[in-house]
Amino acid sequence: MERKDFHIHLVSDATGETLIAVSRAVSALYEDVLAIEHLYPLVRSQGQIARAIAEIEAAPGVVLYTLLESDLAQQLEAACREIGAPCHSVLQPILNVFQNYLGAAANPRPGAQHMLTASYFNRIDALDYTMLHDDGQMSENYDEADVILIGVSRTSKTPTSIYLANRGIKTANLPVLPNLPLPKSLFGLKKPLIVGIIVSVERLIQVRQNRLESLHAMMDSSYVDPVAVAEEIVQSRKLFAHYGWPVIDVTRRSIEETAAAVIDLYKAHRSKLGI
């Protein structure tokens, strides 16, 4: 089947992150279709909306917007009707639900979700901690972590940690290496949730081979030897079982799905600690 390309225009009075997330989530449901994104962030003036409309006219396609200023929204919709481009407000249906339920109109503030709140600074703090405690670094500070991910090399520990940090969860990660003990500071911890990460042997070999190729390294290393890799996985499973750490198999999980599973475990862990 021939791939179909189409233009999608994302017009926002803020950063456009909401539109990007929505459009990509929907686009992913269509095979053999490529969305060519055009992003117009911080559109808050007549001149800015006019420039966006000019580009939509030059490359017509689907138009999604988050504009809380009604004049700009009406101008965009009117122009799209003339161009023949479908135009849809992503937030308005949800705002209507909130308004009907709460019995009050919203207070329009473009970019309000990006205000420098305590939650924002918590996320920055979590990111700082996570970057400093990647791949077994600074293990003496593990008692400050919310979550610690443990697994053999190339099991997506780092990207999962960063994703969790973006949710405000301080996450450290460390590798399980053959014949090397884990840091003593890991044991006896009460506050952090420790999670074991595993993956199938076949998937791990594939990921490691891709890694070696990208580094132009030798391919006959035990790093990708099936017997050695299988033994690494077996030993990591035994380790996790010995200490009673919960385990997540990431073989068929995306980073987002793995993080969601960790967050569920973290909530249960906090509840158990009475936090």
Backbone as CSV, one residue per row, in Angstrom:
resi,resn,N_x,N_y,N_z,CA_x,CA_y,CA_z,C_x,C_y,C_z
1,MET,0.843,-1.204,0.000,0.000,0.000,0.000,0.876,1.251,0.000
2,GLU,0.573,2.181,-0.887,1.358,3.397,-1.005,1.111,4.316,0.191
3,ARG,2.199,4.876,0.699,2.081,5.767,1.845,1.407,7.065,1.449
4,LYS,0.530,7.553,2.305,-0.166,8.808,2.060,0.347,9.872,3.024
5,ASP,0.804,10.976,2.474,1.266,12.095,3.289,0.183,13.167,3.348
6,PHE,0.068,13.818,4.496,-0.866,14.931,4.590,-0.318,15.972,5.554
7,HIS,-0.759,17.203,5.374,-0.312,18.298,6.223,-1.247,18.433,7.421
8,ILE,-0.640,18.691,8.586,-1.441,18.972,9.767,-0.876,20.230,10.413
9,HIS,-1.734,21.216,10.607,-1.336,22.512,11.137,-1.797,22.630,12.585
10,LEU,-0.864,22.929,13.468,-1.127,22.993,14.899,-0.929,24.430,15.366
11,VAL,-2.028,25.098,15.684,-1.997,26.525,16.022,-2.300,26.674,17.508
12,SER,-1.356,27.229,18.259,-1.501,27.306,19.705,-1.111,28.677,20.247
13,ASP,-1.801,29.102,21.305,-1.403,30.337,21.971,-0.398,30.060,23.091
14,ALA,0.020,28.776,23.219,1.038,28.400,24.196,2.153,27.652,23.466
15,THR,2.669,26.585,24.064,3.810,25.897,23.461,3.419,24.942,22.338
16,GLY,2.171,24.506,22.317,1.729,23.555,21.303,1.913,22.104,21.709
17,GLU,2.392,21.858,22.932,2.644,20.478,23.361,1.369,19.649,23.384
18,THR,0.269,20.253,23.805,-1.005,19.528,23.836,-1.410,19.087,22.441
19,LEU,-1.296,19.988,21.477,-1.665,19.661,20.095,-0.757,18.575,19.520
20,ILE,0.525,18.672,19.800,1.468,17.670,19.299,1.107,16.294,19.839
21,ALA,0.834,16.213,21.146,0.503,14.925,21.764,-0.775,14.343,21.172
22,VAL,-1.807,15.176,21.018,-3.088,14.700,20.475,-2.938,14.255,19.032
23,SER,-2.303,15.080,18.207,-2.196,14.767,16.780,-1.364,13.515,16.544
24,ARG,-0.299,13.350,17.305,0.546,12.161,17.113,-0.141,10.906,17.617
25,ALA,-0.929,11.040,18.681,-1.661,9.877,19.194,-2.664,9.375,18.159
26,VAL,-3.338,10.304,17.492,-4.320,9.915,16.473,-3.623,9.427,15.212
27,SER,-2.569,10.117,14.778,-1.852,9.722,13.567,-1.296,8.307,13.685
28,ALA,-0.907,7.931,14.912,-0.325,6.602,15.121,-1.327,5.480,14.855
29,LEU,-2.621,5.810,14.823,-3.654,4.800,14.582,-3.802,4.466,13.105
30,TYR,-3.134,5.238,12.245,-3.244,5.033,10.810,-1.927,4.512,10.245
31,GLU,-1.969,3.327,9.649,-0.779,2.778,9.027,-0.582,3.401,7.646
32,ASP,0.675,3.467,7.229,1.023,3.984,5.899,0.549,5.417,5.695
33,VAL,0.499,6.178,6.777,0.128,7.590,6.688,1.177,8.406,7.435
34,LEU,1.659,9.463,6.794,2.658,10.324,7.423,2.097,11.734,7.551
35,ALA,2.025,12.219,8.784,1.555,13.576,9.033,2.745,14.530,8.969
36,ILE,2.662,15.514,8.107,3.702,16.547,8.005,3.276,17.699,8.914
37,GLU,3.945,17.828,10.045,3.529,18.787,11.068,4.002,20.208,10.758
38,HIS,3.088,21.149,10.981,3.415,22.573,10.936,2.956,23.161,12.273
39,LEU,3.893,23.574,13.092,3.562,24.073,14.431,3.679,25.592,14.483
40,TYR,2.648,26.222,15.050,2.635,27.672,15.217,2.399,27.963,16.701
41,PRO,3.475,28.047,17.501,3.307,28.286,18.939,3.183,29.767,19.264
42,LEU,2.648,30.060,20.433,2.562,31.427,20.975,1.857,32.395,20.018
43,VAL,0.781,31.922,19.397,0.000,32.772,18.490,-0.971,33.599,19.327
44,ARG,-0.660,34.893,19.481,-1.462,35.746,20.353,-1.751,37.116,19.750
45,SER,-1.504,37.268,18.454,-1.740,38.566,17.807,-2.310,38.373,16.414
46,GLN,-2.861,39.437,15.854,-3.410,39.375,14.509,-2.338,39.024,13.479
47,GLY,-1.157,39.603,13.650,-0.071,39.311,12.713,0.330,37.851,12.736
48,GLN,0.375,37.258,13.929,0.776,35.858,14.053,-0.273,34.919,13.467
49,ILE,-1.552,35.220,13.695,-2.601,34.363,13.134,-2.650,34.494,11.631
50,ALA,-2.346,35.691,11.110,-2.336,35.905,9.662,-1.225,35.081,9.005
51,ARG,-0.067,35.025,9.646,1.039,34.234,9.092,0.701,32.748,9.099
52,ALA,0.049,32.286,10.153,-0.352,30.882,10.207,-1.357,30.560,9.097
53,ILE,-2.312,31.452,8.900,-3.327,31.242,7.856,-2.688,31.205,6.485
54,ALA,-1.693,32.042,6.255,-1.008,32.060,4.963,-0.325,30.724,4.690
55,GLU,0.259,30.135,5.706,0.927,28.847,5.525,-0.078,27.713,5.350
56,ILE,-1.216,27.818,6.022,-2.272,26.815,5.838,-2.795,26.876,4.412
57,GLU,-2.950,28.067,3.902,-3.429,28.246,2.521,-2.421,27.689,1.524
58,ALA,-1.120,27.811,1.822,-0.082,27.318,0.913,0.006,25.797,0.924
59,ALA,-0.343,25.178,2.052,-0.270,23.721,2.172,-1.486,23.238,2.958
60,PRO,-2.664,23.203,2.321,-3.896,22.854,3.046,-3.826,21.468,3.684
61,GLY,-4.497,21.361,4.823,-4.557,20.084,5.524,-5.436,20.225,6.746
62,VAL,-5.321,19.283,7.667,-6.086,19.328,8.909,-5.525,20.434,9.807
63,VAL,-6.411,21.200,10.425,-6.000,22.267,11.319,-6.568,22.000,12.710
64,LEU,-5.684,21.906,13.690,-6.078,21.767,15.088,-5.565,22.992,15.836
65,TYR,-6.349,23.476,16.783,-5.874,24.664,17.493,-6.284,24.651,18.957
66,THR,-5.504,25.393,19.733,-5.839,25.721,21.125,-5.648,27.225,21.257
67,LEU,-6.706,27.960,21.004,-6.691,29.420,21.085,-7.814,29.855,22.018
68,LEU,-7.456,30.438,23.137,-8.473,30.866,24.084,-9.024,32.249,23.759
69,GLU,-8.316,33.008,22.908,-8.810,34.314,22.470,-9.824,34.093,21.355
70,SER,-11.087,34.396,21.618,-12.169,34.061,20.690,-12.011,34.736,19.333
71,ASP,-11.522,35.967,19.299,-11.351,36.664,18.015,-10.367,35.919,17.113
72,LEU,-9.268,35.452,17.681,-8.274,34.724,16.891,-8.833,33.380,16.427
73,ALA,-9.572,32.719,17.308,-10.163,31.427,16.948,-11.171,31.593,15.811
74,GLN,-12.015,32.623,15.903,-13.013,32.868,14.861,-12.346,33.219,13.536
75,GLN,-11.273,33.994,13.597,-10.557,34.360,12.379,-9.951,33.126,11.717
76,LEU,-9.390,32.244,12.519,-8.798,31.015,11.984,-9.867,30.125,11.369
77,GLU,-10.979,29.959,12.055,-12.040,29.087,11.543,-12.642,29.636,10.251
78,ALA,-12.815,30.950,10.185,-13.366,31.561,8.973,-12.426,31.361,7.790
79,ALA,-11.147,31.547,8.017,-10.172,31.361,6.946,-10.136,29.909,6.481
80,CYS,-10.241,28.981,7.417,-10.211,27.556,7.056,-11.439,27.163,6.253
81,ARG,-12.573,27.764,6.547,-13.777,27.484,5.759,-13.568,27.926,4.320
82,GLU,-12.950,29.082,4.126,-12.684,29.566,2.770,-11.670,28.679,2.054
83,ILE,-10.672,28.220,2.781,-9.637,27.375,2.190,-10.162,25.964,1.927
84,GLY,-11.137,25.543,2.724,-11.658,24.180,2.618,-10.878,23.209,3.476
85,ALA,-10.238,23.744,4.523,-9.445,22.908,5.425,-10.238,22.623,6.693
86,PRO,-10.366,21.356,7.100,-11.071,21.045,8.356,-10.343,21.681,9.538
87,CYS,-11.092,22.301,10.422,-10.513,23.054,11.532,-11.244,22.686,12.822
88,HIS,-10.478,22.348,13.865,-11.114,21.858,15.087,-10.383,22.357,16.322
89,SER,-11.146,22.848,17.299,-10.585,23.219,18.592,-10.440,21.975,19.456
90,VAL,-9.230,21.720,19.924,-8.983,20.532,20.726,-9.518,20.697,22.148
91,LEU,-9.448,21.907,22.680,-9.842,22.124,24.070,-11.321,22.423,24.270
92,GLN,-11.993,23.004,23.275,-13.346,23.488,23.478,-14.331,22.408,23.927
93,PRO,-14.335,21.213,23.315,-15.274,20.184,23.800,-15.042,19.833,25.269
94,ILE,-13.782,19.809,25.687,-13.473,19.483,27.080,-13.862,20.642,27.988
95,LEU,-13.629,21.862,27.540,-14.042,23.034,28.312,-15.549,23.046,28.521
96,ASN,-16.287,22.638,27.482,-17.749,22.586,27.597,-18.187,21.583,28.660
97,VAL,-17.511,20.424,28.704,-17.833,19.409,29.705,-17.585,19.964,31.106
98,PHE,-16.423,20.618,31.293,-16.097,21.198,32.599,-17.115,22.272,32.985
99,GLN,-17.457,23.116,32.023,-18.381,24.214,32.313,-19.756,23.683,32.715
100,ASN,-20.226,22.669,31.990,-21.543,22.102,32.308,-21.528,21.409,33.673
101,TYR,-20.435,20.761,33.998,-20.357,20.030,35.263,-20.154,20.973,36.442
102,LEU,-19.271,21.962,36.263,-18.944,22.870,37.362,-19.905,24.042,37.476
103,GLY,-20.650,24.282,36.387,-21.588,25.398,36.402,-20.921,26.755,36.392
104,ALA,-19.706,26.803,35.837,-18.974,28.071,35.782,-18.101,28.088,34.543
105,ALA,-17.957,29.277,33.966,-17.120,29.424,32.786,-15.647,29.432,33.186
106,ALA,-14.789,29.049,32.245,-13.351,29.047,32.501,-12.811,30.473,32.465
107,ASN,-11.661,30.655,33.087,-10.951,31.937,33.054,-9.809,31.817,32.058
108,PRO,-9.990,32.328,30.826,-8.994,32.112,29.768,-7.632,32.717,30.118
109,ARG,-6.612,31.859,30.147,-5.240,32.311,30.375,-4.325,31.479,29.488
110,PRO,-3.964,32.007,28.313,-3.086,31.249,27.417,-1.828,30.792,28.128
111,GLY,-1.514,29.503,27.989,-0.305,28.955,28.588,-0.392,28.741,30.082
112,ALA,-1.619,28.758,30.643,-1.755,28.643,32.104,-1.165,27.347,32.639
113,GLN,-1.185,26.267,31.806,-0.673,24.985,32.284,0.839,24.988,32.431
114,HIS,1.488,26.036,31.909,2.944,26.104,31.995,3.421,27.129,33.023
115,MET,2.535,27.561,33.911,2.927,28.515,34.937,3.954,27.889,35.884
116,LEU,4.808,28.728,36.471,5.873,28.241,37.343,5.318,27.929,38.733
117,THR,4.645,26.816,38.831,4.042,26.380,40.084,5.020,25.500,40.856
118,ALA,4.620,25.108,42.056,5.437,24.196,42.857,5.635,22.875,42.124
119,SER,4.597,22.417,41.411,4.700,21.176,40.651,5.782,21.279,39.581
120,TYR,5.865,22.441,38.946,6.884,22.655,37.907,8.284,22.512,38.510
121,PHE,8.521,23.174,39.634,9.839,23.112,40.247,10.141,21.721,40.796
122,ASN,9.118,20.977,41.194,9.326,19.585,41.618,9.829,18.739,40.455
123,ARG,9.279,18.987,39.269,9.727,18.243,38.088,11.180,18.582,37.748
124,ILE,11.526,19.860,37.850,12.909,20.251,37.571,13.854,19.593,38.571
125,ASP,13.462,19.579,39.829,14.266,18.945,40.873,14.427,17.453,40.600
126,ALA,13.337,16.814,40.171,13.382,15.387,39.869,14.298,15.103,38.679
127,LEU,14.255,15.977,37.667,15.133,15.799,36.503,16.594,15.943,36.901
128,ASP,16.895,16.944,37.724,18.273,17.135,38.185,18.767,15.883,38.909
129,TYR,17.945,15.369,39.812,18.333,14.184,40.574,18.547,12.989,39.636
130,THR,17.621,12.806,38.721,17.667,11.643,37.829,18.897,11.669,36.930
131,MET,19.239,12.819,36.390,20.412,12.905,35.521,21.707,12.642,36.299
132,LEU,21.747,13.049,37.556,22.940,12.848,38.374,23.075,11.410,38.873
133,HIS,21.975,10.665,38.836,21.975,9.301,39.371,21.667,8.270,38.281
134,ASP,22.141,8.559,37.090,21.964,7.650,35.950,23.068,6.598,35.945
135,ASP,22.705,5.375,35.603,23.664,4.290,35.374,24.565,4.031,36.579
136,GLY,23.989,4.062,37.774,24.731,3.693,38.965,25.557,4.799,39.595
137,GLN,25.428,6.033,39.120,26.210,7.125,39.675,25.649,7.575,41.033
138,MET,26.540,8.064,41.897,26.190,8.667,43.182,25.232,7.785,43.983
139,SER,25.581,6.519,44.104,24.703,5.567,44.788,24.566,5.876,46.278
140,GLU,25.456,6.693,46.810,25.370,7.030,48.225,24.153,7.895,48.541
141,ASN,23.506,8.438,47.504,22.332,9.294,47.708,21.020,8.600,47.357
142,TYR,21.027,7.284,47.301,19.820,6.561,46.887,18.658,6.744,47.862
143,ASP,18.953,7.091,49.096,17.859,7.270,50.049,16.990,8.473,49.712
144,GLU,17.463,9.353,48.814,16.688,10.511,48.391,15.780,10.201,47.201
145,ALA,15.953,9.022,46.605,15.179,8.658,45.412,13.743,8.288,45.775
146,ASP,12.860,8.468,44.800,11.502,7.944,44.916,11.444,6.529,44.351
147,VAL,12.158,6.334,43.231,12.166,5.049,42.531,13.596,4.728,42.117
148,ILE,13.958,3.452,42.191,15.246,2.979,41.684,14.977,1.831,40.718
149,LEU,15.420,1.973,39.477,15.251,0.935,38.466,16.543,0.136,38.333
150,ILE,16.413,-1.177,38.340,17.583,-2.055,38.256,17.361,-3.059,37.131
151,GLY,18.370,-3.260,36.315,18.271,-4.234,35.242,19.593,-4.365,34.519
152,VAL,19.716,-5.397,33.702,20.938,-5.574,32.924,21.049,-4.461,31.888
153,SER,22.182,-4.363,31.267,22.440,-3.287,30.316,21.470,-3.305,29.139
154,ARG,21.018,-2.127,28.727,20.152,-1.902,27.560,18.729,-2.399,27.777
155,THR,18.186,-2.162,28.950,16.785,-2.508,29.215,15.924,-1.248,29.385
156,SER,16.340,-0.150,28.761,15.565,1.106,28.726,15.429,1.773,30.088
157,LYS,16.406,1.561,30.952,16.331,2.157,32.289,16.440,3.684,32.243
158,THR,17.389,4.187,31.443,17.602,5.641,31.409,16.412,6.397,30.835
159,PRO,15.895,6.040,29.638,14.744,6.790,29.126,13.509,6.681,30.014
160,THR,13.330,5.520,30.645,12.199,5.373,31.564,12.390,6.278,32.778
161,SER,13.613,6.376,33.264,13.902,7.241,34.407,13.610,8.700,34.078
162,ILE,14.011,9.118,32.894,13.782,10.509,32.494,12.290,10.786,32.343
163,TYR,11.558,9.830,31.798,10.112,9.997,31.666,9.471,10.143,33.046
164,LEU,9.887,9.318,33.984,9.349,9.402,35.350,9.715,10.732,35.996
165,ALA,10.928,11.196,35.750,11.351,12.487,36.302,10.483,13.614,35.784
166,ASN,10.077,13.523,34.520,9.177,14.531,33.957,7.811,14.505,34.625
167,ARG,7.516,13.440,35.331,6.285,13.346,36.117,6.544,13.731,37.577
168,GLY,7.748,14.219,37.857,8.071,14.665,39.203,8.571,13.573,40.131
169,ILE,8.956,12.426,39.582,9.408,11.292,40.389,10.926,11.173,40.291
170,LYS,11.611,11.374,41.407,13.068,11.256,41.435,13.448,9.793,41.209
171,THR,14.161,9.540,40.114,14.430,8.159,39.719,15.918,7.930,39.488
172,ALA,16.470,6.976,40.204,17.835,6.532,39.960,17.779,5.212,39.204
173,ASN,18.846,4.888,38.482,18.887,3.573,37.843,20.318,3.043,37.884
174,LEU,20.438,1.736,37.952,21.763,1.137,37.949,21.720,-0.215,37.247
175,PRO,22.826,-0.569,36.614,22.861,-1.821,35.863,23.231,-3.013,36.728
176,VAL,22.732,-4.172,36.358,23.168,-5.435,36.943,24.254,-5.970,36.015
177,LEU,25.490,-5.983,36.501,26.626,-6.398,35.676,27.150,-7.750,36.132
178,PRO,27.522,-8.625,35.198,28.023,-9.958,35.574,29.217,-9.875,36.534
179,ASN,29.129,-10.628,37.613,30.227,-10.784,38.573,30.559,-9.502,39.343
180,LEU,29.684,-8.510,39.286,29.912,-7.297,40.049,28.762,-7.102,41.037
181,PRO,29.074,-6.886,42.314,28.009,-6.728,43.311,27.317,-5.375,43.181
182,LEU,26.090,-5.315,43.620,25.375,-4.051,43.655,25.906,-3.212,44.819
183,PRO,25.793,-1.887,44.734,26.309,-1.034,45.817,25.612,-1.334,47.144
184,LYS,26.381,-1.303,48.216,25.851,-1.608,49.542,24.766,-0.615,49.960
185,SER,24.847,0.610,49.417,23.868,1.641,49.790,22.459,1.302,49.324
186,LEU,22.353,0.315,48.431,21.033,-0.060,47.907,20.203,-0.814,48.947
187,PHE,20.884,-1.527,49.813,20.196,-2.419,50.738,19.857,-1.701,52.046
188,GLY,18.705,-2.020,52.565,18.257,-1.372,53.795,17.464,-0.104,53.551
189,LEU,17.277,0.261,52.274,16.495,1.456,51.960,15.012,1.193,52.231
190,LYS,14.319,2.163,52.790,12.895,2.042,53.082,12.037,2.914,52.170
191,LYS,12.487,4.146,51.939,11.659,5.105,51.195,11.553,4.787,49.697
192,PRO,12.656,4.532,48.993,12.534,4.325,47.539,11.849,3.005,47.179
193,LEU,11.117,3.030,46.079,10.598,1.802,45.484,11.672,1.263,44.544
194,ILE,12.075,0.018,44.739,13.071,-0.615,43.869,12.346,-1.557,42.918
195,VAL,12.572,-1.377,41.615,11.882,-2.161,40.591,12.903,-2.843,39.696
196,GLY,12.726,-4.139,39.500,13.572,-4.886,38.584,13.015,-4.821,37.167
197,ILE,13.895,-4.587,36.209,13.501,-4.502,34.800,14.088,-5.689,34.046
198,ILE,13.246,-6.429,33.342,13.722,-7.560,32.542,13.207,-7.430,31.113
199,VAL,13.790,-8.216,30.225,13.403,-8.214,28.815,13.733,-9.596,28.253
200,SER,13.119,-9.966,27.160,13.400,-11.265,26.554,14.822,-11.290,26.007
201,VAL,15.411,-12.484,25.957,16.772,-12.637,25.455,16.872,-12.149,24.015
202,GLU,15.909,-12.522,23.189,15.948,-12.149,21.773,15.920,-10.636,21.597
203,ARG,15.026,-9.976,22.331,14.913,-8.524,22.213,16.181,-7.835,22.715
204,LEU,16.732,-8.322,23.808,17.929,-7.712,24.376,19.118,-7.852,23.423
205,ILE,19.263,-9.010,22.803,20.352,-9.204,21.847,20.205,-8.238,20.676
206,GLN,18.980,-8.083,20.185,18.738,-7.175,19.068,19.134,-5.745,19.427
207,VAL,18.709,-5.286,20.607,19.024,-3.930,21.043,20.528,-3.755,21.205
208,ARG,21.179,-4.737,21.789,22.617,-4.644,21.995,23.390,-4.680,20.678
209,GLN,22.942,-5.491,19.744,23.593,-5.527,18.437,23.497,-4.166,17.754
210,ASN,22.321,-3.556,17.831,22.155,-2.218,17.248,23.093,-1.218,17.922
211,ARG,23.256,-1.368,19.236,24.146,-0.485,19.979,25.587,-0.655,19.521
212,LEU,26.033,-1.890,19.391,27.403,-2.150,18.959,27.646,-1.629,17.543
213,GLU,26.663,-1.816,16.672,26.802,-1.330,15.297,26.920,0.184,15.260
214,SER,26.145,0.852,16.100,26.211,2.321,16.123,27.560,2.817,16.621
215,LEU,28.217,1.992,17.465,29.532,2.359,17.992,30.671,1.773,17.168
216,HIS,30.297,1.015,16.104,31.290,0.343,15.253,32.188,-0.575,16.084
217,ALA,31.575,-1.267,17.036,32.315,-2.156,17.919,32.274,-3.583,17.381
218,MET,33.117,-4.448,17.945,33.187,-5.841,17.528,31.872,-6.553,17.845
219,MET,31.443,-7.458,16.961,30.167,-8.136,17.123,30.292,-9.499,17.814
220,ASP,31.550,-9.972,18.080,31.700,-11.290,18.689,31.834,-11.190,20.210
221,SER,31.405,-10.103,20.767,31.497,-9.892,22.214,30.466,-10.740,22.945
222,SER,30.786,-11.104,24.193,29.827,-11.830,25.032,28.602,-10.975,25.325
223,TYR,28.747,-9.680,25.024,27.656,-8.727,25.216,26.414,-9.148,24.439
224,VAL,26.619,-9.841,23.303,25.491,-10.282,22.479,25.468,-11.798,22.295
225,ASP,26.297,-12.512,23.044,26.282,-13.970,22.955,24.996,-14.499,23.590
226,PRO,24.203,-15.291,22.875,22.901,-15.741,23.391,22.986,-16.457,24.735
227,VAL,23.990,-17.306,24.907,24.122,-18.048,26.167,24.444,-17.086,27.307
228,ALA,25.365,-16.157,27.066,25.766,-15.204,28.104,24.619,-14.263,28.451
229,VAL,23.897,-13.816,27.438,22.779,-12.904,27.668,21.677,-13.604,28.449
230,ALA,21.396,-14.855,28.076,20.372,-15.622,28.797,20.756,-15.783,30.259
231,GLU,22.030,-16.014,30.529,22.495,-16.168,31.899,22.353,-14.855,32.675
232,GLU,22.613,-13.724,32.006,22.430,-12.419,32.660,20.978,-12.236,33.104
233,ILE,20.063,-12.590,32.210,18.640,-12.433,32.527,18.242,-13.345,33.686
234,VAL,18.724,-14.589,33.653,18.404,-15.551,34.721,18.910,-15.040,36.061
235,GLN,20.146,-14.558,36.083,20.731,-14.081,37.338,20.006,-12.842,37.855
236,SER,19.590,-11.961,36.943,18.865,-10.773,37.390,17.507,-11.155,37.973
237,ARG,16.843,-12.135,37.358,15.562,-12.614,37.898,15.739,-13.175,39.313
238,LYS,16.793,-13.957,39.489,17.064,-14.554,40.808,17.327,-13.445,41.834
239,LEU,18.057,-12.425,41.412,18.361,-11.307,42.302,17.092,-10.604,42.743
240,PHE,16.230,-10.296,41.789,14.987,-9.583,42.102,14.092,-10.422,43.013
241,ALA,14.031,-11.732,42.732,13.194,-12.621,43.551,13.747,-12.728,44.976
242,HIS,15.060,-12.771,45.087,15.690,-12.908,46.402,15.332,-11.743,47.325
243,TYR,15.305,-10.536,46.774,15.017,-9.357,47.586,13.543,-8.949,47.549
244,GLY,12.739,-9.699,46.802,11.311,-9.416,46.764,10.953,-8.128,46.035
245,TRP,11.799,-7.728,45.101,11.530,-6.514,44.337,10.534,-6.802,43.211
246,PRO,9.567,-5.937,42.987,8.638,-6.146,41.867,9.379,-6.076,40.536
247,VAL,8.878,-6.805,39.568,9.552,-6.936,38.272,8.614,-6.499,37.149
248,ILE,9.163,-5.779,36.181,8.407,-5.387,34.992,9.140,-5.913,33.759
249,ASP,8.431,-6.653,32.923,8.977,-7.147,31.659,8.700,-6.096,30.586
250,VAL,9.756,-5.520,30.014,9.601,-4.415,29.057,9.693,-4.876,27.607
251,THR,9.661,-6.195,27.383,9.854,-6.723,26.030,8.904,-6.091,25.025
252,ARG,7.644,-5.993,25.389,6.643,-5.469,24.458,6.020,-4.165,24.972
253,ARG,6.744,-3.470,25.810,6.232,-2.214,26.365,6.996,-1.026,25.790
254,SER,6.262,0.042,25.547,6.907,1.307,25.216,7.431,1.936,26.506
255,ILE,8.233,2.981,26.371,8.732,3.690,27.550,7.559,4.212,28.378
256,GLU,6.556,4.749,27.702,5.389,5.291,28.397,4.643,4.212,29.168
257,GLU,4.513,3.032,28.566,3.805,1.936,29.229,4.595,1.419,30.433
258,THR,5.914,1.341,30.273,6.744,0.922,31.405,6.631,1.919,32.543
259,ALA,6.712,3.210,32.211,6.611,4.252,33.238,5.260,4.195,33.946
260,ALA,4.191,3.943,33.179,2.858,3.856,33.784,2.791,2.702,34.783
261,ALA,3.424,1.581,34.437,3.445,0.435,35.346,4.242,0.764,36.609
262,VAL,5.352,1.488,36.441,6.155,1.888,37.603,5.356,2.829,38.500
263,ILE,4.640,3.767,37.883,3.853,4.734,38.665,2.785,4.026,39.484
264,ASP,2.144,3.004,38.911,1.157,2.226,39.672,1.802,1.560,40.891
265,LEU,2.975,0.973,40.678,3.691,0.343,41.790,4.113,1.383,42.819
266,TYR,4.511,2.557,42.343,4.965,3.623,43.242,3.818,4.128,44.118
267,LYS,2.645,4.270,43.527,1.480,4.699,44.313,1.161,3.691,45.417
268,ALA,1.205,2.408,45.066,0.946,1.359,46.066,2.019,1.367,47.148
269,HIS,3.258,1.618,46.745,4.381,1.671,47.689,4.207,2.827,48.675
270,ARG,3.837,3.996,48.164,3.618,5.156,49.024,2.464,4.912,50.007
271,SER,1.417,4.270,49.480,0.277,3.975,50.347,0.671,3.032,51.475
272,LYS,1.508,2.058,51.152,1.965,1.091,52.155,2.803,1.774,53.227
273,LEU,3.574,2.805,52.809,4.412,3.551,53.758,3.621,4.621,54.505
274,GLY,2.368,4.820,54.082,1.550,5.847,54.717,1.922,7.258,54.330
275,ILE,2.481,7.394,53.101,2.882,8.728,52.617,1.730,9.378,51.852
